[in-house]
Structure formats: structure tokens, C-alpha cells
Amino acid sequence: MPLVNVKVLEGALTETQKQELIANLTQAVVNVYGEGLRPHTWVLVEDVRSGEWGIGGNAITLDLVKQLMDTPAPA
């Protein structure tokens, strides 16, 4: 049974966004493995407290994540 585990900073996504993420990740698994695995696909969204996640030796905060979310992707 496929398990997709996503970790996000607490407060970065609304409950609606989490539900959308779960639906889209489930669909991605179904696209690869087939419709028969939809009822057996688990998606776990875990919240990590701001400042308790580090990248490159630096703590990542919710403020930084929100800033990155508002930054347009390069063309």
C-alpha cells in the first residue's frame, strides 16, 4: 500500500489546502499504479513547528515559508 508522507510547517497550509494536497497526491499515485490502489493509498500530512526544521544549518520559520510561497516562480 502506497504511503506518501508530507511534512509542512505548522500554519503554512490551511485545512482546505491540506485536503487539496491529499487529493492531488492520491491522484498522482493512481496515475502511476492504477485506480485499484486509490482506496489503499495513504497520504499523511504532518505539521512541524516553526523553527524546528532546519536546512543547511539554519532553522526554517513560518514567516520564511510564507515569504517563499508569495514569491513568483522564475520564468
N, CA, C, O and CB atoms as a CASP TS submission, in Angstrom:
PFRMAT TS
TARGET T0000
AUTHOR 0000-0000-0000
METHOD Language model
MODEL 1
PARENT N/A
ATOM      1  N   MET     1       0.827  -1.169   0.000  1.00  0.00           N
ATOM      2  CA  MET     1       0.000   0.000   0.000  1.00  0.00           C
ATOM      3  C   MET     1       0.879   1.243   0.000  1.00  0.00           C
ATOM      4  O   MET     1       1.732   1.395   0.874  1.00  0.00           O
ATOM      5  CB  MET     1      -0.945  -0.008   1.198  1.00  0.00           C
ATOM      6  N   PRO     2       0.685   2.125  -0.958  1.00  0.00           N
ATOM      7  CA  PRO     2       1.495   3.340  -1.014  1.00  0.00           C
ATOM      8  C   PRO     2       1.210   4.256   0.179  1.00  0.00           C
ATOM      9  O   PRO     2       0.064   4.431   0.595  1.00  0.00           O
ATOM     10  CB  PRO     2       1.236   4.089  -2.325  1.00  0.00           C
ATOM     11  N   LEU     3       2.282   4.829   0.708  1.00  0.00           N
ATOM     12  CA  LEU     3       2.177   5.835   1.762  1.00  0.00           C
ATOM     13  C   LEU     3       2.996   7.039   1.332  1.00  0.00           C
ATOM     14  O   LEU     3       4.203   6.932   1.112  1.00  0.00           O
ATOM     15  CB  LEU     3       2.665   5.278   3.147  1.00  0.00           C
ATOM     16  N   VAL     4       2.338   8.187   1.213  1.00  0.00           N
ATOM     17  CA  VAL     4       3.010   9.440   0.891  1.00  0.00           C
ATOM     18  C   VAL     4       3.020  10.262   2.172  1.00  0.00           C
ATOM     19  O   VAL     4       1.965  10.578   2.721  1.00  0.00           O
ATOM     20  CB  VAL     4       2.297  10.211  -0.299  1.00  0.00           C
ATOM     21  N   ASN     5       4.218  10.608   2.648  1.00  0.00           N
ATOM     22  CA  ASN     5       4.364  11.355   3.893  1.00  0.00           C
ATOM     23  C   ASN     5       4.900  12.744   3.561  1.00  0.00           C
ATOM     24  O   ASN     5       6.003  12.886   3.034  1.00  0.00           O
ATOM     25  CB  ASN     5       5.309  10.612   4.896  1.00  0.00           C
ATOM     26  N   VAL     6       4.107  13.763   3.873  1.00  0.00           N
ATOM     27  CA  VAL     6       4.473  15.145   3.578  1.00  0.00           C
ATOM     28  C   VAL     6       4.606  15.890   4.899  1.00  0.00           C
ATOM     29  O   VAL     6       3.708  15.842   5.739  1.00  0.00           O
ATOM     30  CB  VAL     6       3.417  15.831   2.645  1.00  0.00           C
ATOM     31  N   LYS     7       5.719  16.573   5.079  1.00  0.00           N
ATOM     32  CA  LYS     7       5.928  17.386   6.272  1.00  0.00           C
ATOM     33  C   LYS     7       5.903  18.852   5.861  1.00  0.00           C
ATOM     34  O   LYS     7       6.594  19.266   4.930  1.00  0.00           O
ATOM     35  CB  LYS     7       7.274  17.022   6.983  1.00  0.00           C
ATOM     36  N   VAL     8       5.092  19.628   6.575  1.00  0.00           N
ATOM     37  CA  VAL     8       4.969  21.059   6.303  1.00  0.00           C
ATOM     38  C   VAL     8       5.064  21.810   7.624  1.00  0.00           C
ATOM     39  O   VAL     8       4.790  21.254   8.687  1.00  0.00           O
ATOM     40  CB  VAL     8       3.629  21.386   5.568  1.00  0.00           C
ATOM     41  N   LEU     9       5.450  23.063   7.546  1.00  0.00           N
ATOM     42  CA  LEU     9       5.476  23.863   8.765  1.00  0.00           C
ATOM     43  C   LEU     9       4.049  24.152   9.217  1.00  0.00           C
ATOM     44  O   LEU     9       3.185  24.505   8.415  1.00  0.00           O
ATOM     45  CB  LEU     9       6.257  25.181   8.544  1.00  0.00           C
ATOM     46  N   GLU    10       3.827  23.997  10.494  1.00  0.00           N
ATOM     47  CA  GLU    10       2.522  24.242  11.081  1.00  0.00           C
ATOM     48  C   GLU    10       2.046  25.649  10.732  1.00  0.00           C
ATOM     49  O   GLU    10       2.752  26.632  10.956  1.00  0.00           O
ATOM     50  CB  GLU    10       2.570  24.048  12.607  1.00  0.00           C
ATOM     51  N   GLY    11       0.846  25.728  10.184  1.00  0.00           N
ATOM     52  CA  GLY    11       0.268  27.015   9.821  1.00  0.00           C
ATOM     53  C   GLY    11       0.554  27.455   8.396  1.00  0.00           C
ATOM     54  O   GLY    11       0.011  28.461   7.940  1.00  0.00           O
ATOM     55  N   ALA    12       1.409  26.710   7.678  1.00  0.00           N
ATOM     56  CA  ALA    12       1.743  27.098   6.302  1.00  0.00           C
ATOM     57  C   ALA    12       0.595  26.814   5.343  1.00  0.00           C
ATOM     58  O   ALA    12       0.420  27.521   4.351  1.00  0.00           O
ATOM     59  CB  ALA    12       2.999  26.364   5.834  1.00  0.00           C
ATOM     60  N   LEU    13      -0.184  25.786   5.635  1.00  0.00           N
ATOM     61  CA  LEU    13      -1.305  25.417   4.777  1.00  0.00           C
ATOM     62  C   LEU    13      -2.599  25.444   5.579  1.00  0.00           C
ATOM     63  O   LEU    13      -2.622  25.086   6.757  1.00  0.00           O
ATOM     64  CB  LEU    13      -1.083  24.023   4.151  1.00  0.00           C
ATOM     65  N   THR    14      -3.663  25.868   4.931  1.00  0.00           N
ATOM     66  CA  THR    14      -4.984  25.797   5.556  1.00  0.00           C
ATOM     67  C   THR    14      -5.475  24.352   5.485  1.00  0.00           C
ATOM     68  O   THR    14      -4.902  23.527   4.773  1.00  0.00           O
ATOM     69  CB  THR    14      -5.997  26.771   4.858  1.00  0.00           C
ATOM     70  N   GLU    15      -6.530  24.057   6.222  1.00  0.00           N
ATOM     71  CA  GLU    15      -7.110  22.713   6.160  1.00  0.00           C
ATOM     72  C   GLU    15      -7.591  22.410   4.740  1.00  0.00           C
ATOM     73  O   GLU    15      -7.466  21.278   4.273  1.00  0.00           O
ATOM     74  CB  GLU    15      -8.281  22.575   7.165  1.00  0.00           C
ATOM     75  N   THR    16      -8.134  23.407   4.059  1.00  0.00           N
ATOM     76  CA  THR    16      -8.575  23.223   2.675  1.00  0.00           C
ATOM     77  C   THR    16      -7.396  22.889   1.776  1.00  0.00           C
ATOM     78  O   THR    16      -7.497  22.000   0.931  1.00  0.00           O
ATOM     79  CB  THR    16      -9.290  24.481   2.162  1.00  0.00           C
ATOM     80  N   GLN    17      -6.280  23.587   1.943  1.00  0.00           N
ATOM     81  CA  GLN    17      -5.087  23.305   1.141  1.00  0.00           C
ATOM     82  C   GLN    17      -4.551  21.908   1.426  1.00  0.00           C
ATOM     83  O   GLN    17      -4.090  21.222   0.514  1.00  0.00           O
ATOM     84  CB  GLN    17      -4.000  24.348   1.415  1.00  0.00           C
ATOM     85  N   LYS    18      -4.607  21.486   2.678  1.00  0.00           N
ATOM     86  CA  LYS    18      -4.162  20.134   3.017  1.00  0.00           C
ATOM     87  C   LYS    18      -5.039  19.093   2.332  1.00  0.00           C
ATOM     88  O   LYS    18      -4.533  18.097   1.814  1.00  0.00           O
ATOM     89  CB  LYS    18      -4.181  19.926   4.539  1.00  0.00           C
ATOM     90  N   GLN    19      -6.347  19.318   2.329  1.00  0.00           N
ATOM     91  CA  GLN    19      -7.257  18.388   1.662  1.00  0.00           C
ATOM     92  C   GLN    19      -6.976  18.324   0.163  1.00  0.00           C
ATOM     93  O   GLN    19      -7.012  17.249  -0.437  1.00  0.00           O
ATOM     94  CB  GLN    19      -8.713  18.798   1.908  1.00  0.00           C
ATOM     95  N   GLU    20      -6.698  19.472  -0.433  1.00  0.00           N
ATOM     96  CA  GLU    20      -6.362  19.521  -1.858  1.00  0.00           C
ATOM     97  C   GLU    20      -5.058  18.776  -2.123  1.00  0.00           C
ATOM     98  O   GLU    20      -4.945  18.047  -3.109  1.00  0.00           O
ATOM     99  CB  GLU    20      -6.251  20.983  -2.343  1.00  0.00           C
ATOM    100  N   LEU    21      -4.083  18.955  -1.251  1.00  0.00           N
ATOM    101  CA  LEU    21      -2.809  18.258  -1.376  1.00  0.00           C
ATOM    102  C   LEU    21      -3.017  16.750  -1.288  1.00  0.00           C
ATOM    103  O   LEU    21      -2.451  15.998  -2.081  1.00  0.00           O
ATOM    104  CB  LEU    21      -1.827  18.728  -0.290  1.00  0.00           C
ATOM    105  N   ILE    22      -3.818  16.310  -0.336  1.00  0.00           N
ATOM    106  CA  ILE    22      -4.108  14.884  -0.179  1.00  0.00           C
ATOM    107  C   ILE    22      -4.768  14.333  -1.439  1.00  0.00           C
ATOM    108  O   ILE    22      -4.378  13.273  -1.930  1.00  0.00           O
ATOM    109  CB  ILE    22      -5.013  14.646   1.046  1.00  0.00           C
ATOM    110  N   ALA    23      -5.757  15.038  -1.960  1.00  0.00           N
ATOM    111  CA  ALA    23      -6.450  14.583  -3.172  1.00  0.00           C
ATOM    112  C   ALA    23      -5.502  14.514  -4.363  1.00  0.00           C
ATOM    113  O   ALA    23      -5.528  13.544  -5.121  1.00  0.00           O
ATOM    114  CB  ALA    23      -7.623  15.512  -3.495  1.00  0.00           C
ATOM    115  N   ASN    24      -4.670  15.533  -4.532  1.00  0.00           N
ATOM    116  CA  ASN    24      -3.757  15.566  -5.679  1.00  0.00           C
ATOM    117  C   ASN    24      -2.659  14.520  -5.573  1.00  0.00           C
ATOM    118  O   ASN    24      -2.284  13.919  -6.580  1.00  0.00           O
ATOM    119  CB  ASN    24      -3.135  16.940  -5.809  1.00  0.00           C
ATOM    120  N   LEU    25      -2.138  14.291  -4.375  1.00  0.00           N
ATOM    121  CA  LEU    25      -1.106  13.265  -4.210  1.00  0.00           C
ATOM    122  C   LEU    25      -1.688  11.870  -4.404  1.00  0.00           C
ATOM    123  O   LEU    25      -1.042  10.996  -4.983  1.00  0.00           O
ATOM    124  CB  LEU    25      -0.455  13.376  -2.823  1.00  0.00           C
ATOM    125  N   THR    26      -2.904  11.664  -3.922  1.00  0.00           N
ATOM    126  CA  THR    26      -3.572  10.386  -4.162  1.00  0.00           C
ATOM    127  C   THR    26      -3.745  10.161  -5.656  1.00  0.00           C
ATOM    128  O   THR    26      -3.492   9.063  -6.152  1.00  0.00           O
ATOM    129  CB  THR    26      -4.939  10.338  -3.448  1.00  0.00           C
ATOM    130  N   GLN    27      -4.174  11.187  -6.373  1.00  0.00           N
ATOM    131  CA  GLN    27      -4.356  11.065  -7.820  1.00  0.00           C
ATOM    132  C   GLN    27      -3.036  10.761  -8.512  1.00  0.00           C
ATOM    133  O   GLN    27      -3.010   9.978  -9.462  1.00  0.00           O
ATOM    134  CB  GLN    27      -4.966  12.347  -8.394  1.00  0.00           C
ATOM    135  N   ALA    28      -1.945  11.357  -8.062  1.00  0.00           N
ATOM    136  CA  ALA    28      -0.629  11.086  -8.654  1.00  0.00           C
ATOM    137  C   ALA    28      -0.257   9.614  -8.494  1.00  0.00           C
ATOM    138  O   ALA    28       0.276   9.002  -9.420  1.00  0.00           O
ATOM    139  CB  ALA    28       0.450  11.979  -8.008  1.00  0.00           C
ATOM    140  N   VAL    29      -0.536   9.048  -7.326  1.00  0.00           N
ATOM    141  CA  VAL    29      -0.261   7.622  -7.111  1.00  0.00           C
ATOM    142  C   VAL    29      -1.131   6.777  -8.035  1.00  0.00           C
ATOM    143  O   VAL    29      -0.647   5.822  -8.642  1.00  0.00           O
ATOM    144  CB  VAL    29      -0.507   7.231  -5.631  1.00  0.00           C
ATOM    145  N   VAL    30      -2.404   7.121  -8.143  1.00  0.00           N
ATOM    146  CA  VAL    30      -3.326   6.394  -9.021  1.00  0.00           C
ATOM    147  C   VAL    30      -2.867   6.483 -10.473  1.00  0.00           C
ATOM    148  O   VAL    30      -2.982   5.509 -11.218  1.00  0.00           O
ATOM    149  CB  VAL    30      -4.757   6.948  -8.881  1.00  0.00           C
ATOM    150  N   ASN    31      -2.352   7.633 -10.878  1.00  0.00           N
ATOM    151  CA  ASN    31      -1.862   7.786 -12.251  1.00  0.00           C
ATOM    152  C   ASN    31      -0.737   6.818 -12.563  1.00  0.00           C
ATOM    153  O   ASN    31      -0.594   6.391 -13.709  1.00  0.00           O
ATOM    154  CB  ASN    31      -1.389   9.208 -12.485  1.00  0.00           C
ATOM    155  N   VAL    32       0.058   6.464 -11.574  1.00  0.00           N
ATOM    156  CA  VAL    32       1.188   5.553 -11.776  1.00  0.00           C
ATOM    157  C   VAL    32       0.768   4.098 -11.592  1.00  0.00           C
ATOM    158  O   VAL    32       1.100   3.249 -12.419  1.00  0.00           O
ATOM    159  CB  VAL    32       2.327   5.893 -10.810  1.00  0.00           C
ATOM    160  N   TYR    33       0.043   3.804 -10.518  1.00  0.00           N
ATOM    161  CA  TYR    33      -0.244   2.417 -10.147  1.00  0.00           C
ATOM    162  C   TYR    33      -1.599   1.907 -10.604  1.00  0.00           C
ATOM    163  O   TYR    33      -1.817   0.697 -10.666  1.00  0.00           O
ATOM    164  CB  TYR    33      -0.154   2.275  -8.678  1.00  0.00           C
ATOM    165  N   GLY    34      -2.511   2.815 -10.926  1.00  0.00           N
ATOM    166  CA  GLY    34      -3.836   2.390 -11.354  1.00  0.00           C
ATOM    167  C   GLY    34      -4.899   2.662 -10.300  1.00  0.00           C
ATOM    168  O   GLY    34      -4.609   2.803  -9.112  1.00  0.00           O
ATOM    169  N   GLU    35      -6.131   2.730 -10.773  1.00  0.00           N
ATOM    170  CA  GLU    35      -7.280   3.100  -9.940  1.00  0.00           C
ATOM    171  C   GLU    35      -7.499   2.140  -8.774  1.00  0.00           C
ATOM    172  O   GLU    35      -8.027   2.535  -7.735  1.00  0.00           O
ATOM    173  CB  GLU    35      -8.531   3.156 -10.788  1.00  0.00           C
ATOM    174  N   GLY    36      -7.096   0.891  -8.943  1.00  0.00           N
ATOM    175  CA  GLY    36      -7.314  -0.099  -7.895  1.00  0.00           C
ATOM    176  C   GLY    36      -6.632   0.226  -6.578  1.00  0.00           C
ATOM    177  O   GLY    36      -7.044  -0.265  -5.526  1.00  0.00           O
ATOM    178  N   LEU    37      -5.593   1.049  -6.625  1.00  0.00           N
ATOM    179  CA  LEU    37      -4.888   1.386  -5.386  1.00  0.00           C
ATOM    180  C   LEU    37      -5.425   2.634  -4.691  1.00  0.00           C
ATOM    181  O   LEU    37      -4.979   2.972  -3.594  1.00  0.00           O
ATOM    182  CB  LEU    37      -3.433   1.574  -5.675  1.00  0.00           C
ATOM    183  N   ARG    38      -6.384   3.326  -5.324  1.00  0.00           N
ATOM    184  CA  ARG    38      -6.919   4.541  -4.684  1.00  0.00           C
ATOM    185  C   ARG    38      -7.373   4.274  -3.243  1.00  0.00           C
ATOM    186  O   ARG    38      -6.986   5.015  -2.339  1.00  0.00           O
ATOM    187  CB  ARG    38      -8.097   5.097  -5.505  1.00  0.00           C
ATOM    188  N   PRO    39      -8.192   3.225  -3.004  1.00  0.00           N
ATOM    189  CA  PRO    39      -8.664   3.039  -1.630  1.00  0.00           C
ATOM    190  C   PRO    39      -7.579   2.588  -0.651  1.00  0.00           C
ATOM    191  O   PRO    39      -7.803   2.561   0.560  1.00  0.00           O
ATOM    192  CB  PRO    39      -9.773   2.039  -1.621  1.00  0.00           C
ATOM    193  N   HIS    40      -6.422   2.240  -1.171  1.00  0.00           N
ATOM    194  CA  HIS    40      -5.338   1.744  -0.326  1.00  0.00           C
ATOM    195  C   HIS    40      -4.162   2.722  -0.251  1.00  0.00           C
ATOM    196  O   HIS    40      -3.113   2.393   0.304  1.00  0.00           O
ATOM    197  CB  HIS    40      -4.854   0.402  -0.844  1.00  0.00           C
ATOM    198  N   THR    41      -4.335   3.911  -0.805  1.00  0.00           N
ATOM    199  CA  THR    41      -3.271   4.916  -0.800  1.00  0.00           C
ATOM    200  C   THR    41      -3.432   5.814   0.417  1.00  0.00           C
ATOM    201  O   THR    41      -4.477   6.429   0.629  1.00  0.00           O
ATOM    202  CB  THR    41      -3.289   5.757  -2.105  1.00  0.00           C
ATOM    203  N   TRP    42      -2.378   5.872   1.202  1.00  0.00           N
ATOM    204  CA  TRP    42      -2.370   6.699   2.401  1.00  0.00           C
ATOM    205  C   TRP    42      -1.564   7.955   2.129  1.00  0.00           C
ATOM    206  O   TRP    42      -0.479   7.885   1.551  1.00  0.00           O
ATOM    207  CB  TRP    42      -1.793   5.925   3.611  1.00  0.00           C
ATOM    208  N   VAL    43      -2.083   9.096   2.538  1.00  0.00           N
ATOM    209  CA  VAL    43      -1.337  10.352   2.481  1.00  0.00           C
ATOM    210  C   VAL    43      -1.365  10.939   3.890  1.00  0.00           C
ATOM    211  O   VAL    43      -2.430  11.172   4.461  1.00  0.00           O
ATOM    212  CB  VAL    43      -1.948  11.359   1.411  1.00  0.00           C
ATOM    213  N   LEU    44      -0.190  11.169   4.428  1.00  0.00           N
ATOM    214  CA  LEU    44      -0.058  11.699   5.779  1.00  0.00           C
ATOM    215  C   LEU    44       0.585  13.077   5.699  1.00  0.00           C
ATOM    216  O   LEU    44       1.712  13.213   5.222  1.00  0.00           O
ATOM    217  CB  LEU    44       0.778  10.743   6.684  1.00  0.00           C
ATOM    218  N   VAL    45      -0.128  14.094   6.164  1.00  0.00           N
ATOM    219  CA  VAL    45       0.408  15.453   6.207  1.00  0.00           C
ATOM    220  C   VAL    45       0.749  15.745   7.668  1.00  0.00           C
ATOM    221  O   VAL    45      -0.130  15.787   8.529  1.00  0.00           O
ATOM    222  CB  VAL    45      -0.622  16.515   5.621  1.00  0.00           C
ATOM    223  N   GLU    46       2.029  15.944   7.927  1.00  0.00           N
ATOM    224  CA  GLU    46       2.496  16.189   9.291  1.00  0.00           C
ATOM    225  C   GLU    46       2.936  17.639   9.443  1.00  0.00           C
ATOM    226  O   GLU    46       3.701  18.156   8.629  1.00  0.00           O
ATOM    227  CB  GLU    46       3.654  15.237   9.653  1.00  0.00           C
ATOM    228  N   ASP    47       2.448  18.281  10.485  1.00  0.00           N
ATOM    229  CA  ASP    47       2.863  19.644  10.801  1.00  0.00           C
ATOM    230  C   ASP    47       4.115  19.611  11.676  1.00  0.00           C
ATOM    231  O   ASP    47       4.200  18.841  12.633  1.00  0.00           O
ATOM    232  CB  ASP    47       1.720  20.418  11.510  1.00  0.00           C
ATOM    233  N   VAL    48       5.078  20.455  11.332  1.00  0.00           N
ATOM    234  CA  VAL    48       6.298  20.627  12.115  1.00  0.00           C
ATOM    235  C   VAL    48       6.282  22.059  12.636  1.00  0.00           C
ATOM    236  O   VAL    48       6.022  22.995  11.880  1.00  0.00           O
ATOM    237  CB  VAL    48       7.601  20.328  11.260  1.00  0.00           C
ATOM    238  N   ARG    49       6.557  22.228  13.912  1.00  0.00           N
ATOM    239  CA  ARG    49       6.533  23.573  14.495  1.00  0.00           C
ATOM    240  C   ARG    49       7.596  24.470  13.864  1.00  0.00           C
ATOM    241  O   ARG    49       8.692  24.021  13.530  1.00  0.00           O
ATOM    242  CB  ARG    49       6.745  23.501  16.013  1.00  0.00           C
ATOM    243  N   SER    50       7.249  25.733  13.710  1.00  0.00           N
ATOM    244  CA  SER    50       8.161  26.731  13.156  1.00  0.00           C
ATOM    245  C   SER    50       9.446  26.758  13.971  1.00  0.00           C
ATOM    246  O   SER    50       9.416  26.794  15.201  1.00  0.00           O
ATOM    247  CB  SER    50       7.502  28.131  13.132  1.00  0.00           C
ATOM    248  N   GLY    51      10.574  26.742  13.271  1.00  0.00           N
ATOM    249  CA  GLY    51      11.872  26.785  13.922  1.00  0.00           C
ATOM    250  C   GLY    51      12.443  25.427  14.272  1.00  0.00           C
ATOM    251  O   GLY    51      13.601  25.332  14.678  1.00  0.00           O
ATOM    252  N   GLU    52      11.641  24.353  14.120  1.00  0.00           N
ATOM    253  CA  GLU    52      12.105  23.006  14.449  1.00  0.00           C
ATOM    254  C   GLU    52      12.531  22.213  13.216  1.00  0.00           C
ATOM    255  O   GLU    52      12.727  21.000  13.287  1.00  0.00           O
ATOM    256  CB  GLU    52      11.018  22.254  15.181  1.00  0.00           C
ATOM    257  N   TRP    53      12.672  22.897  12.102  1.00  0.00           N
ATOM    258  CA  TRP    53      13.082  22.273  10.855  1.00  0.00           C
ATOM    259  C   TRP    53      14.260  23.084  10.358  1.00  0.00           C
ATOM    260  O   TRP    53      14.201  24.313  10.328  1.00  0.00           O
ATOM    261  CB  TRP    53      11.909  22.216   9.794  1.00  0.00           C
ATOM    262  N   GLY    54      15.315  22.418   9.973  1.00  0.00           N
ATOM    263  CA  GLY    54      16.486  23.144   9.508  1.00  0.00           C
ATOM    264  C   GLY    54      16.912  22.717   8.121  1.00  0.00           C
ATOM    265  O   GLY    54      16.762  21.557   7.736  1.00  0.00           O
ATOM    266  N   ILE    55      17.439  23.660   7.385  1.00  0.00           N
ATOM    267  CA  ILE    55      18.010  23.403   6.061  1.00  0.00           C
ATOM    268  C   ILE    55      19.357  24.102   6.023  1.00  0.00           C
ATOM    269  O   ILE    55      19.450  25.303   6.277  1.00  0.00           O
ATOM    270  CB  ILE    55      17.062  23.906   4.896  1.00  0.00           C
ATOM    271  N   GLY    56      20.387  23.355   5.708  1.00  0.00           N
ATOM    272  CA  GLY    56      21.721  23.939   5.611  1.00  0.00           C
ATOM    273  C   GLY    56      22.207  24.552   6.912  1.00  0.00           C
ATOM    274  O   GLY    56      22.974  25.515   6.898  1.00  0.00           O
ATOM    275  N   GLY    57      21.768  24.004   8.032  1.00  0.00           N
ATOM    276  CA  GLY    57      22.198  24.510   9.325  1.00  0.00           C
ATOM    277  C   GLY    57      21.381  25.674   9.850  1.00  0.00           C
ATOM    278  O   GLY    57      21.679  26.201  10.921  1.00  0.00           O
ATOM    279  N   ASN    58      20.354  26.086   9.116  1.00  0.00           N
ATOM    280  CA  ASN    58      19.522  27.220   9.523  1.00  0.00           C
ATOM    281  C   ASN    58      18.098  26.762   9.803  1.00  0.00           C
ATOM    282  O   ASN    58      17.528  25.973   9.049  1.00  0.00           O
ATOM    283  CB  ASN    58      19.526  28.314   8.439  1.00  0.00           C
ATOM    284  N   ALA    59      17.528  27.265  10.895  1.00  0.00           N
ATOM    285  CA  ALA    59      16.143  26.953  11.227  1.00  0.00           C
ATOM    286  C   ALA    59      15.215  27.653  10.241  1.00  0.00           C
ATOM    287  O   ALA    59      15.413  28.818   9.896  1.00  0.00           O
ATOM    288  CB  ALA    59      15.814  27.374  12.682  1.00  0.00           C
ATOM    289  N   ILE    60      14.215  26.929   9.802  1.00  0.00           N
ATOM    290  CA  ILE    60      13.224  27.481   8.881  1.00  0.00           C
ATOM    291  C   ILE    60      12.003  27.885   9.707  1.00  0.00           C
ATOM    292  O   ILE    60      11.527  27.123  10.548  1.00  0.00           O
ATOM    293  CB  ILE    60      12.840  26.443   7.752  1.00  0.00           C
ATOM    294  N   THR    61      11.512  29.079   9.457  1.00  0.00           N
ATOM    295  CA  THR    61      10.362  29.592  10.201  1.00  0.00           C
ATOM    296  C   THR    61       9.156  29.736   9.285  1.00  0.00           C
ATOM    297  O   THR    61       9.277  29.754   8.061  1.00  0.00           O
ATOM    298  CB  THR    61      10.697  30.943  10.855  1.00  0.00           C
ATOM    299  N   LEU    62       8.010  29.835   9.902  1.00  0.00           N
ATOM    300  CA  LEU    62       6.775  30.023   9.148  1.00  0.00           C
ATOM    301  C   LEU    62       6.814  31.320   8.349  1.00  0.00           C
ATOM    302  O   LEU    62       6.320  31.366   7.222  1.00  0.00           O
ATOM    303  CB  LEU    62       5.569  30.021  10.090  1.00  0.00           C
ATOM    304  N   ASP    63       7.391  32.368   8.913  1.00  0.00           N
ATOM    305  CA  ASP    63       7.494  33.643   8.190  1.00  0.00           C
ATOM    306  C   ASP    63       8.276  33.477   6.892  1.00  0.00           C
ATOM    307  O   ASP    63       7.887  34.025   5.861  1.00  0.00           O
ATOM    308  CB  ASP    63       8.164  34.710   9.071  1.00  0.00           C
ATOM    309  N   LEU    64       9.375  32.724   6.934  1.00  0.00           N
ATOM    310  CA  LEU    64      10.174  32.494   5.731  1.00  0.00           C
ATOM    311  C   LEU    64       9.385  31.686   4.707  1.00  0.00           C
ATOM    312  O   LEU    64       9.406  32.001   3.517  1.00  0.00           O
ATOM    313  CB  LEU    64      11.484  31.771   6.083  1.00  0.00           C
ATOM    314  N   VAL    65       8.697  30.654   5.159  1.00  0.00           N
ATOM    315  CA  VAL    65       7.917  29.823   4.238  1.00  0.00           C
ATOM    316  C   VAL    65       6.827  30.646   3.569  1.00  0.00           C
ATOM    317  O   VAL    65       6.616  30.529   2.362  1.00  0.00           O
ATOM    318  CB  VAL    65       7.298  28.623   4.980  1.00  0.00           C
ATOM    319  N   LYS    66       6.137  31.471   4.331  1.00  0.00           N
ATOM    320  CA  LYS    66       5.083  32.305   3.742  1.00  0.00           C
ATOM    321  C   LYS    66       5.666  33.291   2.735  1.00  0.00           C
ATOM    322  O   LYS    66       5.051  33.568   1.705  1.00  0.00           O
ATOM    323  CB  LYS    66       4.319  33.064   4.841  1.00  0.00           C
ATOM    324  N   GLN    67       6.844  33.816   3.030  1.00  0.00           N
ATOM    325  CA  GLN    67       7.516  34.716   2.089  1.00  0.00           C
ATOM    326  C   GLN    67       7.834  33.969   0.796  1.00  0.00           C
ATOM    327  O   GLN    67       7.620  34.499  -0.294  1.00  0.00           O
ATOM    328  CB  GLN    67       8.812  35.300   2.713  1.00  0.00           C
ATOM    329  N   LEU    68       8.340  32.755   0.908  1.00  0.00           N
ATOM    330  CA  LEU    68       8.665  31.961  -0.282  1.00  0.00           C
ATOM    331  C   LEU    68       7.408  31.603  -1.066  1.00  0.00           C
ATOM    332  O   LEU    68       7.433  31.577  -2.296  1.00  0.00           O
ATOM    333  CB  LEU    68       9.414  30.684   0.116  1.00  0.00           C
ATOM    334  N   MET    69       6.311  31.327  -0.368  1.00  0.00           N
ATOM    335  CA  MET    69       5.054  30.982  -1.040  1.00  0.00           C
ATOM    336  C   MET    69       4.524  32.156  -1.851  1.00  0.00           C
ATOM    337  O   MET    69       3.854  31.959  -2.865  1.00  0.00           O
ATOM    338  CB  MET    69       4.005  30.538  -0.016  1.00  0.00           C
ATOM    339  N   ASP    70       4.818  33.371  -1.413  1.00  0.00           N
ATOM    340  CA  ASP    70       4.342  34.573  -2.105  1.00  0.00           C
ATOM    341  C   ASP    70       5.278  35.031  -3.222  1.00  0.00           C
ATOM    342  O   ASP    70       4.956  35.962  -3.960  1.00  0.00           O
ATOM    343  CB  ASP    70       4.163  35.695  -1.112  1.00  0.00           C
ATOM    344  N   THR    71       6.438  34.378  -3.347  1.00  0.00           N
ATOM    345  CA  THR    71       7.419  34.756  -4.361  1.00  0.00           C
ATOM    346  C   THR    71       7.092  34.051  -5.673  1.00  0.00           C
ATOM    347  O   THR    71       6.970  32.826  -5.690  1.00  0.00           O
ATOM    348  CB  THR    71       8.859  34.409  -3.897  1.00  0.00           C
ATOM    349  N   PRO    72       6.945  34.797  -6.779  1.00  0.00           N
ATOM    350  CA  PRO    72       6.660  34.156  -8.065  1.00  0.00           C
ATOM    351  C   PRO    72       7.818  33.252  -8.493  1.00  0.00           C
ATOM    352  O   PRO    72       8.986  33.539  -8.232  1.00  0.00           O
ATOM    353  CB  PRO    72       6.390  35.220  -9.146  1.00  0.00           C
ATOM    354  N   ALA    73       7.464  32.168  -9.148  1.00  0.00           N
ATOM    355  CA  ALA    73       8.482  31.259  -9.679  1.00  0.00           C
ATOM    356  C   ALA    73       9.218  31.944 -10.821  1.00  0.00           C
ATOM    357  O   ALA    73       8.619  32.713 -11.573  1.00  0.00           O
ATOM    358  CB  ALA    73       7.847  29.921 -10.159  1.00  0.00           C
ATOM    359  N   PRO    74      10.522  31.669 -10.957  1.00  0.00           N
ATOM    360  CA  PRO    74      11.268  32.263 -12.073  1.00  0.00           C
ATOM    361  C   PRO    74      10.716  31.780 -13.413  1.00  0.00           C
ATOM    362  O   PRO    74      10.254  30.646 -13.538  1.00  0.00           O
ATOM    363  CB  PRO    74      12.768  31.920 -11.964  1.00  0.00           C
ATOM    364  N   ALA    75      10.771  32.649 -14.395  1.00  0.00           N
ATOM    365  CA  ALA    75      10.246  32.310 -15.730  1.00  0.00           C
ATOM    366  C   ALA    75      11.191  31.411 -16.481  1.00  0.00           C
ATOM    367  O   ALA    75      10.909  31.030 -17.617  1.00  0.00           O
ATOM    368  CB  ALA    75       9.988  33.569 -16.544  1.00  0.00           C
TER
END
